[in-house]
Amino acid sequence: MKTSVRAVRTIDVPAFTLDSGEVLHDLRQAYHLDGTLNAARENLVLVFHALTGSPDAAGDWWKRVVGPGLALDTSRYAVLVPNLLGSCYGTTGPSDHPDARFPAVTPRDQARFAALLVEQLGVRDVALVTGGSLGGMVALEWTATFAGRTRSTVALAAPAAHTAHAIAWNAVQRACLDAAGDAGLAIARQISMIAFRSEREFEARFGRTVGPDGRFLVENYLEHQGNKLRARFDTASYRTLLDAMDAHDLGRGRGGQAQALRALRGAVYAVGVPGDLLYSADVVRQWATLAGAEYREIESRFGHDAFLLEHEQVGAVLREALQAAARADSRRDVA
């Protein structure tokens, strides 16, 4: 288990049945809850982290989005961030069972697992569910699985089903893990960083500049990113989460993508990033059209990682989605 920036809270889950039919026993689910649930328990915002993220959005990767007076205002909302099933920041993952095979999990499993935590908090429905990349996939699965329990959904830089192009990126990373184990995790991270960032950023930031060691600066950057992830993440969890991404298909068992997307309830926002090498803006726009969702774009030189770095633009979409949730509350009160 890795440690996040702040100590996590946990709940115990005696048993959980995966979509595959396999049953996991004696599980732990880790989370952060920032802000306070109101008396009606209807002010919950549910945030799902990305591939190597932790549940500490407010203290770490979204600290300019989650907090008092910010887009996810913790003086008004209780913001819940679970650590995804299979990850390594407190929730049970493969390294907690080193002598046994950890079964494959899907974003649908991860959404259902998070529902156990939401229910334990005494919450039936949420004001907003959101996440980027893998977190966006889990957010879509949440909304599809728990119809009518989400007033607004924001999926950032995420597809309705994992594309062949994205599966290819993951296949190369998996090959690195197969060839080099823990050392391969650093190489896999270097590969992923090429997909997460854009050509535009790399040219502006590094160009062809060579450092004092005679290497291109971009080479040193990638090596640094790889070593940094290896120090903070778990190789077995990385593989489990890559596999979860590849398993993502909102239409599985729901009559196909179009039918599943049309069945989504509440206000749905699909956020694309022009220049995203992993999930193009066109991929996001296409599923938004099928869902009848609101489509928004983040303009950024960062590419896919814009959902982590363009705090003002991300915040604007989240505020819009929360306003839509508030309008739904008003209509419900009048009815």
ChimeraX attribute file (.defattr): number of C-alpha atoms within 10 A of each C-alpha:
attribute: neighborCount
match mode: 1-to-1
recipient: residues
	/A:1	17
	/A:2	13
	/A:3	13
	/A:4	18
	/A:5	13
	/A:6	13
	/A:7	14
	/A:8	20
	/A:9	15
	/A:10	16
	/A:11	14
	/A:12	15
	/A:13	16
	/A:14	10
	/A:15	12
	/A:16	17
	/A:17	13
	/A:18	18
	/A:19	13
	/A:20	11
	/A:21	8
	/A:22	12
	/A:23	11
	/A:24	15
	/A:25	13
	/A:26	10
	/A:27	17
	/A:28	18
	/A:29	23
	/A:30	26
	/A:31	23
	/A:32	22
	/A:33	21
	/A:34	24
	/A:35	21
	/A:36	15
	/A:37	20
	/A:38	12
	/A:39	7
	/A:40	8
	/A:41	17
	/A:42	17
	/A:43	23
	/A:44	28
	/A:45	27
	/A:46	23
	/A:47	26
	/A:48	29
	/A:49	25
	/A:50	21
	/A:51	19
	/A:52	18
	/A:53	20
	/A:54	30
	/A:55	30
	/A:56	26
	/A:57	26
	/A:58	23
	/A:59	17
	/A:60	15
	/A:61	18
	/A:62	17
	/A:63	15
	/A:64	21
	/A:65	22
	/A:66	24
	/A:67	22
	/A:68	16
	/A:69	12
	/A:70	16
	/A:71	20
	/A:72	27
	/A:73	18
	/A:74	22
	/A:75	14
	/A:76	16
	/A:77	23
	/A:78	24
	/A:79	27
	/A:80	24
	/A:81	24
	/A:82	32
	/A:83	29
	/A:84	33
	/A:85	29
	/A:86	26
	/A:87	28
	/A:88	28
	/A:89	29
	/A:90	26
	/A:91	26
	/A:92	26
	/A:93	25
	/A:94	25
	/A:95	18
	/A:96	15
	/A:97	10
	/A:98	10
	/A:99	8
	/A:100	9
	/A:101	9
	/A:102	18
	/A:103	15
	/A:104	18
	/A:105	21
	/A:106	27
	/A:107	28
	/A:108	24
	/A:109	22
	/A:110	24
	/A:111	25
	/A:112	22
	/A:113	19
	/A:114	24
	/A:115	19
	/A:116	15
	/A:117	20
	/A:118	18
	/A:119	11
	/A:120	10
	/A:121	12
	/A:122	12
	/A:123	17
	/A:124	16
	/A:125	21
	/A:126	22
	/A:127	26
	/A:128	29
	/A:129	30
	/A:130	27
	/A:131	25
	/A:132	25
	/A:133	25
	/A:134	29
	/A:135	27
	/A:136	28
	/A:137	32
	/A:138	34
	/A:139	30
	/A:140	28
	/A:141	26
	/A:142	26
	/A:143	26
	/A:144	23
	/A:145	18
	/A:146	16
	/A:147	15
	/A:148	14
	/A:149	18
	/A:150	25
	/A:151	24
	/A:152	26
	/A:153	32
	/A:154	30
	/A:155	27
	/A:156	30
	/A:157	31
	/A:158	30
	/A:159	31
	/A:160	25
	/A:161	19
	/A:162	20
	/A:163	16
	/A:164	10
	/A:165	12
	/A:166	17
	/A:167	17
	/A:168	12
	/A:169	17
	/A:170	20
	/A:171	16
	/A:172	15
	/A:173	24
	/A:174	19
	/A:175	13
	/A:176	20
	/A:177	21
	/A:178	13
	/A:179	11
	/A:180	12
	/A:181	14
	/A:182	17
	/A:183	15
	/A:184	20
	/A:185	27
	/A:186	27
	/A:187	23
	/A:188	25
	/A:189	25
	/A:190	22
	/A:191	18
	/A:192	19
	/A:193	17
	/A:194	17
	/A:195	19
	/A:196	19
	/A:197	20
	/A:198	22
	/A:199	17
	/A:200	14
	/A:201	14
	/A:202	16
	/A:203	12
	/A:204	10
	/A:205	12
	/A:206	14
	/A:207	14
	/A:208	13
	/A:209	12
	/A:210	14
	/A:211	12
	/A:212	7
	/A:213	8
	/A:214	8
	/A:215	12
	/A:216	15
	/A:217	19
	/A:218	18
	/A:219	13
	/A:220	14
	/A:221	13
	/A:222	19
	/A:223	15
	/A:224	15
	/A:225	16
	/A:226	22
	/A:227	16
	/A:228	13
	/A:229	18
	/A:230	19
	/A:231	11
	/A:232	15
	/A:233	22
	/A:234	21
	/A:235	23
	/A:236	21
	/A:237	23
	/A:238	23
	/A:239	21
	/A:240	21
	/A:241	25
	/A:242	20
	/A:243	19
	/A:244	24
	/A:245	25
	/A:246	20
	/A:247	18
	/A:248	22
	/A:249	22
	/A:250	26
	/A:251	17
	/A:252	12
	/A:253	9
	/A:254	15
	/A:255	10
	/A:256	12
	/A:257	19
	/A:258	16
	/A:259	14
	/A:260	21
	/A:261	24
	/A:262	16
	/A:263	15
	/A:264	23
	/A:265	19
	/A:266	21
	/A:267	20
	/A:268	27
	/A:269	23
	/A:270	29
	/A:271	26
	/A:272	29
	/A:273	28
	/A:274	20
	/A:275	21
	/A:276	23
	/A:277	18
	/A:278	27
	/A:279	24
	/A:280	18
	/A:281	24
	/A:282	14
	/A:283	17
	/A:284	23
	/A:285	21
	/A:286	15
	/A:287	21
	/A:288	23
	/A:289	15
	/A:290	14
	/A:291	22
	/A:292	17
	/A:293	22
	/A:294	15
	/A:295	19
	/A:296	20
	/A:297	18
	/A:298	23
	/A:299	14
	/A:300	20
	/A:301	20
	/A:302	22
	/A:303	28
	/A:304	31
	/A:305	21
	/A:306	26
	/A:307	24
	/A:308	19
	/A:309	16
	/A:310	17
	/A:311	17
	/A:312	14
	/A:313	17
	/A:314	21
	/A:315	18
	/A:316	13
	/A:317	21
	/A:318	22
	/A:319	16
	/A:320	15
	/A:321	25
	/A:322	23
	/A:323	15
	/A:324	20
	/A:325	22
	/A:326	16
	/A:327	13
	/A:328	17
	/A:329	15
	/A:330	11
	/A:331	10
	/A:332	9
	/A:333	8
	/A:334	7
	/A:335	6
